[in-house]
């Protein structure tokens, strides 16, 4: 049997394949981007939550930034706290920077005792879906939707639904911020763990309208603004907010709050 026709067809293909492989090998050597030798060690220090709390695209992004730029702070990993910052400073040979630990807080007091539903919702049991139906089942369209999207994404089981409203266990929360991104109403904020007061309301309607839908909502009366000795409270869009850089946690604002929406945290 004459194999000449077969060899004539196969050999050129084999030769071309070998040449292409050689070109790719040479190109991979010439065009290879050298990785910083410190990167694996830096990446190993990070917890791997990929939460984005550091401001970068996951732990890999933060590790790359630390290796590429000496000005990148080592204290941006909130979930890792001081332990991670210390490890990073040792690996990179820079001064240790303290991490300001943060805890998530749900800015809503609209539980079953202070507000009521306006409709009976029977759709998909997610906050994102409920939000699409007239802003949710609750009378307050700014309030907690009560379906637990935040609890579903929390990697530490720090969030539960209590009396119709999401609540965060500060002892379990590491401040990763995943819950803040999951909430369609943007009710959850990260605050310094050491702060002892917080505004549990996000309603931006005028006081009279807020009162109609929730008995514990902020009515924008500004009493808290007037009594705060540090000037740490402002009222924007009819809702109070606290500047934690100024707040000393004296609790004067909570004592003066007409509706009780400013909470002293235990």
N, C-alpha and C positions, 0 to 999 in steps of 0.2 A: 504493500500500500504506500502510495506516495504522500508524505507529510509536508511536502514543500509548500503547497497552498496555505496549509494551516499555520506553518511557521512564518510564512510571509505576512500573514495577518496578525499573528500574536506578537512577534518580536518587536515591531515598531511601537506597539502599545506598551510593552514592558520597558523598552528603552525610554520612551517619553515619561512613563511613571517614575522611573529611577531618577531621571533628570529633574523632574518636578519636585521629588522628595528631597533631592540634594539642595535645590534652590530654597525650599522652605526651611531646611535645617540652617543653611547659611543666613537666611533672612532673620530667623528667630534669634540667632546669636548676635547679629549686627543691630537689629532693631529692638532687642529686649530692653525693657525698662527695669533698671536695677532697683530692687526693693530695699528700703532702709533696714539694716540688720536689727534695729531696735523694734521694728514693727511687731514681730511675733510676741516679744516680751510685753510690749505695751498692750497689745490686744488681749493677752492672757490676763492682764490685770483687771480688765473690764468685765462686768457681770454677764454680758450677752443678752440683756433684756431687749436691746434694739428699740427702746421706747422713744428715742428722740428728745428726751428731756435736756440733753446737753446742747441741743441746737443743731446737731449734725445728723446725717442720714444713717442712723444706727451706730453701733459700736465700732464697726470698721471705719466709718467716716471720721469718727472722733479720734480713733487711733492714728489714722493717716494725718489728720490735722496736727496732732501732737508731735508727730515725727517731722512733718514738713515745716512747721512754724514754731519757733521757740517762744513766741508770744502767746500761744494758745494756753489758756489756764488749765491747770490740772484738777481744778475743783468743780468741774461742770457736771460730773456724773452724780446726780442727786440720789438715785437708788443705791449707788455704791458707798455713799457717804464718805467720812474721813478716812476709812480704811483703804478705799480705792485711791483716793487722792494721795495718800502717803506712799502707797506702792508705786504710783506713777512718778512721783517726785524722786523716788529712789532710783527707778529705772532710767529716768531722763536726766538725773543729776541736777535738779532744780529745787528751789526752796518749796517746802510744804505749804499748801494753801488750804485753809479751812473751808469745808463745805457747809453751806447754809441749808440744813435739812428742811424739807418742805413736806407738807401734808395736804391731801386733797380735802376740800370742804364743799358741800352741796349748798348752794345759795337758794334755798327754798324752805319755807316753813309750812307749806300748804298740805299738811297731812289731813287725814279724814276728820279731824276734830275742828279744823279751821277753814276748810273749804269743801266743795262738793263737786260731783261730776255734772256736766251739762248734757252728756249723751251716754248711751251704753255702747261701748266699743266692742265689736266682735271680729275685728280683722286680725292680721298677723300680730303676734304678741311681741312686737319690738317697738321701741320708742321712735325709731326712724319711720316706721310705717304709720304709727298713730299720729305722728306730727303732720302727715299729709292730709289727714281728715280733719279739717277745720281747726288745726293747731293742737289736736289731742282731745281726749275726753273730758279733761278738767275745765272748770270755769275760768281759771287763770291760764291764758295761753302762754305765759312766761314761765309757768311752774313745771315741777317735775312730772314727767309723763308716766312714771311709775311702772315701766315695763322691764327695767333692769339691763339696758344695753351697756351701762357702765359696769355693772357687776359681771357681765359676761366677758368683758375684756380684761378685767383686773386679774393679774397673774398671782396675786397673793390672797385672794378671797377676802379683801379688806372692805368690800361694799356689800350691803344687803338692803332689801326693801323693808322698811319699817313703817307700818301704818300708812302705806301708800306712797311713801317718799323714800328715795335712796339715802342711805346714811353710810358714812365712812368710819371705820374703826381706826383711829389714829395710831393705835399700837401695832397694827398690821400694815398700814400704808407706808410705802417707801418713797412716795412722791414721783413715781415714773411718769405720771401725766397722761397715761393711755385713756383714762376715764374722761378727761377733759375733752379729748378729741372725739369720743364716742357719743357724747351728749348732744342731741340735735338742738337743744335750747341753750347750750353753752352755760349751763348752770354751775358747773363744777370749776372751781378755781384752786390753784396751788397757793398756799400761804406758808410763811415760816412756821415750822413746828412749834417754836417757842411762843408764838402769839397766842394770847388767851381770849381774844374777842373776835367775832366775825359777824358780818351782816348776812342773815339767812333769808334773803329775798332778792329777786332780780326783776321785779315788776316795774315797768317804765311808764305805766299809766298815771294819770293824776290821782291824788289821794282818794277822792270820792269814788272813782271807778275801781280802784284797788280794793277799797273797803267792801264793795259789793261782791267781789269774787273771793276774797280771802281776809279773814279776820286778823291774820298775823303778818300781813304784807306791809312793806314800807310805804308810808303815805307822803314822804318828802316834807315832813313838817320842820326839819332842820333843827330840832331841839338838840340832837346829838352834836351838830356842828357848833352850836353856841356853847355847850358845856365842856367840850373837849379842850383840856388845858394845853395840849400839844398842837392843836390845829391839824389833827391827823385825819379828820373826816370831811368829806365833801359830798354834796348831793348833785348828781348829774342825771338828767332825764328822770327826775322825780324819785331817784333811788340812791340811797346812801352807799358810800364805799370808804374803805379804810386804807390809808397809806401806812403800810407796816414799817416803813423806814422811820416814821415819826411816832407811831403808836408805842406807848409804854405798858399797855395792858392794865391801866388803872380801873377800867370797868365803869367809868362815869357815864359813858355813852349808853351802855346797856341799862343802867339804872334809870336813865331819863327817857328811854325809848317808849313812845306812846303805845305801840302795838306789840312790843316784845320781840321784834324781828332781829334785834342785835343780841347775840348770845354770848354769855360767858362760858367758855369751854372748860370742861373738867379735865 
